[in-house]
Amino acid sequence: MGHSKLSVVLVVSSLLIAYAAWANDCGLPGPDQVIIYEQTDRGGACAVLGVGDYLDPSAFGLPDNSISAMDVGAYLRAVLYEHSWFRGRQAHYEGGWNYGSLGNVDNKTSSIEIFPMQGGPAATWYLGNYPSNRESFWSNDSQGLANDGANWFVVKGYKKDNTRIFKVPLSYDLGSSSSAGLLQTGIPPVLQNIGYGHFGDPDVDKRYGFLFVPAEASSKKPRIAVFSPVDLRFLSSFELSDNPDRGASWLAIRPREETLWVSTSNLSEGNHIREYEIDWGRLTTDGQLVLTFRRQVTLRDRDGGVLNLQSIQGGVFDPDGKLYISTGYDSHYYVRVFVIEDATDTATLQAHSGNSYGPFNFEAGYREECYSYIFGEICIHLGDEAEGLDWLDVRGLNVPGIPDGQLHLVMIDNDKDQDDLYLKHYSY
């Protein structure tokens, strides 16, 4: 599937309706226009579209299942849907690009959504996996990763006796089966002794470099643990006593504001993403973590509807402050991108991945194996599972095997013995 940066941008008024024309009659798009084509590389009949909802082919001006290429203006984003009225699979397209071929979306579009770009460009172009289908030193029950610009910090394990944090130089191959020579630590005894046995997706703040990790216990409120990135020394932790339940599957540090964002894996009414102020003076002076609840932030779709997501496993902010969230269990395999609207305590959807569909691809599968025993049958989830997210622009860093992207997503293929690791990569 090819795409290239638009070489010419014409400043014109936004069009609210579509018009059709023959090849080469549509010109190049303005920053607030989208042009769709019947043939690859801007060939065949075309139509110029503006911001709007095109619910069926009669609205966008070309025959059903006929779109093979597209230009998307720099101020817009576009979503192609497999069926009319925004049903079926969806493929996300970033603004400012010519998509000369639509690959597996070719001739499969029956409705289109075009909306203004908010929050700047998003890393939604899938580059592939590395490691891919690999039993590496951190693949079994992998939970997430973070970085400080020079090292990865990877978290694996699901119970207190096998949970580990590794400090991994960027020059080290993440696909290696060996962890020899790597600095590592487990759940601190002070947390184990009070019941904490699971770490979630971590993050590193970019100002001071502390490593923050969410910790869960089956019978207690979640805690946020903080470690020194130098030697993985445990510094302190803070109980989220105000949290409505016991979950904290991920956390992320918002750039510029330097606040901590966290949520349970399943959002519900009254239990959305929670933002906390960090007492940086206490943390930098004596290593004590003190958090103050600031607000809840509600995830919403582009029509304002509340998104109570299920199976949230990871989250990370990009440098512009957009929030990326991964979900992945029992067919909830998606990456979503949100722009934060502080005035309304809202995070509004900007991009939604497809499962093996379109350039913002998140290919995953689900399977179960069931076994009979004396009291009946037990079924075990053995399919793919999305885990944590991290943001690092690896261009020029010569990170072994990893393509030049910015967004990195951990996925594991759950097996009965040793899980297989997939690290997915995305770029602008």
C-alpha positions as CSV (number, residue, x, y, z in Angstrom):
1,M,0.0,0.0,0.0
2,G,1.7,3.2,-1.2
3,H,1.5,6.7,0.2
4,S,3.4,9.8,-0.5
5,K,3.5,13.3,0.9
6,L,1.4,15.8,-1.1
7,S,3.7,18.1,-3.1
8,V,1.3,20.9,-3.6
9,V,-1.3,22.3,-1.2
10,L,-3.9,24.8,-2.6
11,V,-5.6,27.0,0.0
12,V,-9.3,26.9,-0.9
13,S,-12.6,26.9,0.9
14,S,-13.9,23.7,2.5
15,L,-16.5,21.9,0.3
16,L,-19.5,20.5,2.1
17,I,-20.7,18.3,-0.8
18,A,-18.9,16.1,-3.3
19,Y,-18.6,16.6,-7.0
20,A,-17.5,13.9,-9.5
21,A,-15.2,14.4,-12.5
22,W,-13.2,12.3,-15.0
23,A,-9.5,11.6,-14.6
24,N,-7.2,14.6,-14.1
25,D,-10.2,17.0,-13.7
26,C,-10.0,17.0,-9.9
27,G,-6.6,18.6,-9.6
28,L,-4.8,18.5,-6.2
29,P,-6.6,18.8,-2.9
30,G,-6.7,21.8,-0.8
31,P,-5.8,21.4,2.9
32,D,-9.5,20.9,3.7
33,Q,-10.4,18.6,0.8
34,V,-10.2,14.9,0.1
35,I,-10.1,13.5,-3.5
36,I,-11.1,9.9,-4.1
37,Y,-10.3,8.0,-7.3
38,E,-11.6,4.9,-9.1
39,Q,-8.1,3.8,-10.1
40,T,-4.7,3.7,-8.5
41,D,-2.3,6.6,-8.8
42,R,-5.0,9.2,-9.3
43,G,-6.5,7.3,-12.3
44,G,-10.1,7.1,-13.5
45,A,-13.1,9.0,-12.3
46,C,-12.7,11.1,-9.2
47,A,-14.7,13.1,-6.7
48,V,-13.7,16.0,-4.4
49,L,-15.1,15.8,-0.8
50,G,-15.1,18.2,2.1
51,V,-15.7,17.6,5.8
52,G,-18.8,15.5,6.3
53,D,-20.4,12.1,6.7
54,Y,-20.9,10.3,3.4
55,L,-23.2,7.5,4.4
56,D,-23.4,5.6,1.1
57,P,-22.0,5.8,-2.5
58,S,-24.7,8.2,-3.7
59,A,-23.3,10.7,-1.2
60,F,-19.6,10.5,-2.2
61,G,-20.3,10.4,-6.0
62,L,-18.5,7.3,-7.2
63,P,-19.9,3.7,-7.6
64,D,-20.1,1.4,-4.6
65,N,-16.8,-0.5,-3.9
66,S,-14.9,1.4,-6.6
67,I,-12.4,3.6,-4.6
68,S,-8.7,2.6,-5.3
69,A,-6.7,5.7,-4.4
70,M,-7.1,8.9,-2.3
71,D,-5.6,12.3,-1.6
72,V,-6.2,13.6,2.0
73,G,-5.7,17.3,2.6
74,A,-3.3,18.4,5.3
75,Y,-6.1,19.7,7.7
76,L,-8.2,16.5,7.6
77,R,-8.4,12.9,8.5
78,A,-10.5,10.3,6.6
79,V,-12.0,6.9,7.4
80,L,-13.2,4.5,4.7
81,Y,-15.8,2.0,5.9
82,E,-16.5,-1.4,4.3
83,H,-20.3,-1.0,4.4
84,S,-22.8,1.9,4.2
85,W,-23.7,3.9,7.3
86,F,-20.2,3.4,8.8
87,R,-20.6,-0.3,9.3
88,G,-18.0,-3.1,8.8
89,R,-14.3,-2.7,8.9
90,Q,-12.8,0.7,8.9
91,A,-9.5,2.1,7.6
92,H,-7.9,5.3,8.9
93,Y,-6.0,7.8,6.7
94,E,-3.9,10.7,8.0
95,G,-4.0,14.1,6.3
96,G,-1.3,15.5,4.0
97,W,-0.7,12.3,2.1
98,N,-1.4,10.8,-1.3
99,Y,-2.5,7.2,-1.0
100,G,-1.8,5.9,-4.5
101,S,-2.9,2.4,-3.7
102,L,-5.3,1.3,-1.0
103,G,-4.0,-2.3,-0.8
104,N,-6.5,-4.6,1.0
105,V,-9.0,-1.7,1.1
106,D,-9.1,-1.4,-2.7
107,N,-12.6,-1.5,-4.1
108,K,-14.2,-2.1,-0.7
109,T,-15.6,1.3,0.4
110,S,-19.3,2.0,0.8
111,S,-19.2,5.0,3.2
112,I,-16.7,7.7,4.2
113,E,-16.2,9.9,7.2
114,I,-14.1,13.1,6.8
115,F,-13.3,15.3,9.8
116,P,-10.9,18.1,10.9
117,M,-7.5,17.0,12.2
118,Q,-6.9,17.9,15.8
119,G,-3.7,17.6,17.8
120,G,-1.3,17.3,14.9
121,P,-0.1,14.3,13.0
122,A,-0.5,10.8,14.5
123,A,1.7,7.8,14.2
124,T,-0.8,5.5,12.4
125,W,1.3,4.0,9.5
126,Y,2.0,0.4,10.4
127,L,5.7,-0.7,9.8
128,G,5.6,-4.3,10.9
129,N,6.8,-6.4,13.8
130,Y,10.2,-6.8,15.5
131,P,10.6,-9.0,17.4
132,S,8.0,-11.1,15.6
133,N,6.6,-14.4,16.9
134,R,9.7,-14.6,19.1
135,E,10.3,-16.3,22.5
136,S,12.6,-13.7,23.9
137,F,13.8,-13.1,27.5
138,W,10.8,-10.9,28.2
139,S,8.0,-12.5,26.1
140,N,6.4,-14.6,28.7
141,D,3.5,-12.6,30.2
142,S,5.0,-9.3,28.9
143,Q,3.1,-6.3,30.2
144,G,4.7,-3.2,28.6
145,L,7.7,-1.0,28.1
146,A,9.0,2.5,28.5
147,N,12.2,4.4,27.8
148,D,14.4,7.2,29.0
149,G,16.0,7.9,25.5
150,A,18.9,5.6,26.2
151,N,17.4,2.5,27.6
152,W,14.2,0.5,27.4
153,F,12.5,-0.6,30.6
154,V,10.4,-3.7,30.0
155,V,8.0,-5.3,32.4
156,K,7.1,-9.0,32.3
157,G,5.3,-11.5,34.5
158,Y,1.8,-11.8,36.0
159,K,2.4,-13.0,39.5
160,K,4.7,-11.7,42.3
161,D,7.2,-14.6,41.9
162,N,7.8,-14.1,38.1
163,T,7.3,-10.3,37.7
164,R,10.5,-8.6,36.5
165,I,11.6,-5.2,35.3
166,F,14.6,-5.1,32.9
167,K,16.7,-2.1,32.0
168,V,17.8,-2.7,28.4
169,P,20.2,-0.5,26.5
170,L,18.8,0.6,23.1
171,S,21.8,-1.2,21.5
172,Y,20.5,-4.5,22.9
173,D,18.4,-6.8,20.7
174,L,14.9,-7.0,22.2
175,G,14.5,-10.3,20.3
176,S,17.3,-12.0,22.2
177,S,16.5,-15.0,24.3
178,S,19.1,-14.1,26.9
179,S,18.9,-11.4,29.6
180,A,22.5,-12.0,30.7
181,G,24.2,-8.8,31.9
182,L,20.9,-6.8,32.1
183,L,20.0,-5.0,35.2
184,Q,16.7,-6.3,36.6
185,T,14.5,-6.2,39.6
186,G,11.2,-7.7,40.8
187,I,8.3,-6.5,42.9
188,P,9.8,-4.9,46.1
189,P,9.3,-7.0,49.2
190,V,7.6,-4.1,50.9
191,L,4.9,-4.3,48.3
192,Q,4.8,-8.1,48.1
193,N,4.3,-8.3,51.8
194,I,1.1,-6.3,51.6
195,G,-0.3,-8.3,48.7
196,Y,0.9,-6.6,45.5
197,G,1.8,-9.1,42.8
198,H,1.3,-7.6,39.4
199,F,2.9,-4.7,37.4
200,G,1.2,-3.0,34.4
201,D,2.4,-0.8,31.5
202,P,5.0,1.7,32.8
203,D,6.3,5.1,31.8
204,V,9.3,7.4,32.3
205,D,8.8,11.1,32.8
206,K,11.0,13.0,30.4
207,R,12.0,15.9,32.7
208,Y,13.5,14.0,35.7
209,G,13.7,10.4,34.3
210,F,11.8,8.5,37.1
211,L,10.3,5.2,36.2
212,F,6.6,4.9,37.2
213,V,4.9,1.5,37.3
214,P,1.3,0.7,38.2
215,A,0.9,-2.1,40.8
216,E,-2.2,-4.2,41.4
217,A,-3.4,-6.5,44.2
218,S,-6.6,-8.6,44.2
219,S,-7.9,-7.2,47.5
220,K,-6.4,-3.7,47.6
221,K,-6.5,-0.4,45.9
222,P,-3.9,0.0,43.2
223,R,-0.5,1.7,43.9
224,I,1.9,3.6,41.7
225,A,5.5,2.5,42.4
226,V,8.5,4.7,41.4
227,F,12.0,3.5,40.7
228,S,15.4,5.1,40.0
229,P,16.2,4.6,36.3
230,V,19.9,4.4,37.1
231,D,19.9,1.2,39.2
232,L,16.2,0.2,39.3
233,R,16.2,1.0,43.0
234,F,12.7,1.1,44.5
235,L,12.1,4.6,45.9
236,S,8.5,4.7,47.2
237,S,4.9,4.0,46.2
238,F,1.5,5.8,46.6
239,E,-1.9,4.1,47.1
240,L,-4.7,5.4,44.8
241,S,-7.2,5.3,47.7
242,D,-9.7,7.4,45.7
243,N,-9.8,5.0,42.8
244,P,-13.3,3.4,42.4
245,D,-11.9,-0.1,42.0
246,R,-8.7,-2.2,42.3
247,G,-7.5,-1.8,38.7
248,A,-4.5,0.1,37.3
249,S,-3.5,-1.7,34.1
250,W,-1.4,1.2,32.7
251,L,-0.1,4.7,33.3
252,A,1.3,7.5,31.2
253,I,3.0,10.8,32.0
254,R,1.5,13.7,30.1
255,P,4.3,15.9,28.5
256,R,4.6,19.6,29.5
257,E,2.0,19.2,32.3
258,E,4.0,16.3,33.8
259,T,0.8,14.8,35.3
260,L,0.2,11.1,35.8
261,W,-2.7,9.4,33.9
262,V,-4.0,6.0,34.9
263,S,-7.1,3.8,34.5
264,T,-8.5,0.4,35.1
265,S,-8.7,-2.1,32.2
266,N,-12.5,-1.7,31.9
267,L,-13.9,1.8,31.9
268,S,-17.5,2.3,33.1
269,E,-19.9,5.0,34.2
270,G,-18.2,7.0,36.9
271,N,-14.8,5.3,36.4
272,H,-12.9,6.9,33.6
273,I,-9.2,7.9,33.1
274,R,-7.9,9.6,36.2
275,E,-5.3,12.4,36.2
276,Y,-3.0,13.1,39.2
277,E,-0.7,15.9,40.1
278,I,2.8,14.8,41.1
279,D,4.6,16.5,44.0
280,W,7.9,16.8,42.1
281,G,9.6,18.6,45.0
282,R,9.1,15.7,47.4
283,L,10.0,13.1,44.7
284,T,13.2,14.8,43.6
285,T,14.3,15.8,47.2
286,D,13.6,12.6,49.2
287,G,12.2,10.1,46.7
288,Q,8.7,10.1,48.2
289,L,5.9,9.9,45.7
290,V,2.8,12.0,46.6
291,L,-0.1,12.2,44.1
292,T,-3.1,14.5,44.3
293,F,-6.2,13.6,42.3
294,R,-7.0,16.3,39.8
295,R,-9.9,15.1,37.6
296,Q,-11.5,12.4,35.6
297,V,-11.2,12.5,31.8
298,T,-13.9,10.9,29.7
299,L,-13.1,9.2,26.4
300,R,-15.6,10.2,23.6
301,D,-16.1,9.4,20.0
302,R,-16.3,12.1,17.4
303,D,-20.0,12.5,17.9
304,G,-19.6,13.1,21.6
305,G,-20.7,9.6,22.7
306,V,-18.9,8.1,25.8
307,L,-16.5,5.3,25.1
308,N,-16.4,2.9,27.9
309,L,-13.5,0.8,26.6
310,Q,-12.9,-2.8,27.6
311,S,-9.6,-4.6,28.1
312,I,-7.3,-1.5,28.2
313,Q,-3.7,-2.7,28.4
314,G,-1.5,0.3,27.6
315,G,-1.3,4.0,27.1
316,V,1.2,6.6,26.1
317,F,1.3,10.3,25.1
318,D,3.1,11.6,22.0
319,P,5.2,14.8,22.2
320,D,2.1,16.8,21.1
321,G,0.0,15.5,23.9
322,K,-2.2,13.0,22.1
323,L,-3.1,9.9,24.0
324,Y,-2.7,6.5,22.4
325,I,-4.6,3.6,24.1
326,S,-4.3,-0.1,23.3
327,T,-7.0,-2.7,24.0
328,G,-6.7,-6.3,23.3
329,Y,-8.5,-9.4,24.6
330,D,-11.5,-11.4,23.5
331,S,-11.6,-9.7,20.1
332,H,-11.1,-6.1,21.4
333,Y,-7.9,-5.6,19.4
334,Y,-7.5,-1.9,18.7
335,V,-5.2,1.1,19.0
336,R,-7.0,4.4,19.4
337,V,-5.7,8.0,19.4
338,F,-7.3,10.7,21.4
339,V,-6.8,14.5,21.5
340,I,-7.2,16.0,25.0
341,E,-9.7,18.8,25.4
342,D,-8.9,20.3,28.8
343,A,-11.8,22.7,29.0
344,T,-14.3,19.8,28.9
345,D,-12.3,17.1,30.7
346,T,-12.7,15.1,27.5
347,A,-10.4,13.0,25.2
348,T,-11.9,12.9,21.7
349,L,-11.2,10.1,19.3
350,Q,-9.0,11.0,16.3
351,A,-7.9,7.6,14.9
352,H,-8.9,4.0,15.2
353,S,-6.9,1.0,14.0
354,G,-8.2,-1.7,11.8
355,N,-7.5,-5.5,12.2
356,S,-5.6,-6.4,9.1
357,Y,-7.3,-3.5,7.3
358,G,-5.9,-0.2,6.1
359,P,-2.6,1.6,6.9
360,F,-3.3,1.8,10.6
361,N,-3.2,-1.9,11.0
362,F,-3.3,-3.9,14.2
363,E,-3.3,-7.5,13.2
364,A,-4.3,-9.9,16.0
365,G,-6.4,-13.0,16.5
366,Y,-8.3,-14.8,19.2
367,R,-8.5,-18.5,20.0
368,E,-9.4,-20.7,23.0
369,E,-8.4,-24.3,23.9
370,C,-10.9,-26.2,26.0
371,Y,-10.2,-29.2,28.2
372,S,-12.5,-31.7,29.9
373,Y,-12.0,-32.6,33.5
374,I,-13.9,-34.4,36.2
375,F,-16.2,-31.4,37.1
376,G,-16.8,-30.2,33.5
377,E,-14.8,-28.2,31.0
378,I,-12.3,-25.3,31.3
379,C,-11.4,-23.0,28.4
380,I,-8.1,-21.1,28.3
381,H,-7.5,-17.9,26.2
382,L,-4.5,-18.7,24.0
383,G,-4.8,-16.0,21.4
384,D,-3.1,-12.7,20.8
385,E,-3.3,-10.0,23.5
386,A,-2.3,-6.4,23.2
387,E,-0.2,-5.1,26.1
388,G,1.6,-1.8,26.7
389,L,2.6,1.1,24.4
390,D,5.7,3.3,24.3
391,W,6.8,6.4,22.3
392,L,10.3,6.7,21.1
393,D,11.5,8.1,17.8
394,V,14.2,5.6,16.9
395,R,15.3,7.2,13.7
396,G,19.1,7.4,13.7
397,L,19.5,5.5,16.9
398,N,20.4,2.2,15.3
399,V,18.1,0.1,17.5
400,P,18.6,-3.6,16.4
401,G,15.9,-4.8,14.1
402,I,13.4,-2.0,14.8
403,P,12.2,0.1,11.9
404,D,12.2,3.9,12.0
405,G,9.0,4.6,13.8
406,Q,7.8,6.4,16.9
407,L,5.0,4.3,18.4
408,H,5.8,0.8,19.7
409,L,3.1,-1.7,20.9
410,V,3.7,-5.0,22.8
411,M,1.5,-7.9,21.7
412,I,1.9,-11.5,23.0
413,D,0.5,-14.7,21.6
414,N,-0.5,-16.5,24.8
415,D,0.7,-20.1,24.8
416,K,0.4,-22.8,27.5
417,D,4.2,-22.8,27.9
418,Q,6.1,-19.8,26.6
419,D,4.4,-16.8,25.1
420,D,5.5,-15.5,21.7
421,L,6.3,-11.8,21.5
422,Y,5.4,-9.3,18.8
423,L,6.5,-5.7,19.0
424,K,4.5,-3.6,16.6
425,H,5.8,-0.3,15.2
426,Y,4.1,2.7,13.7
427,S,5.3,6.0,12.2
428,Y,3.9,9.4,11.1
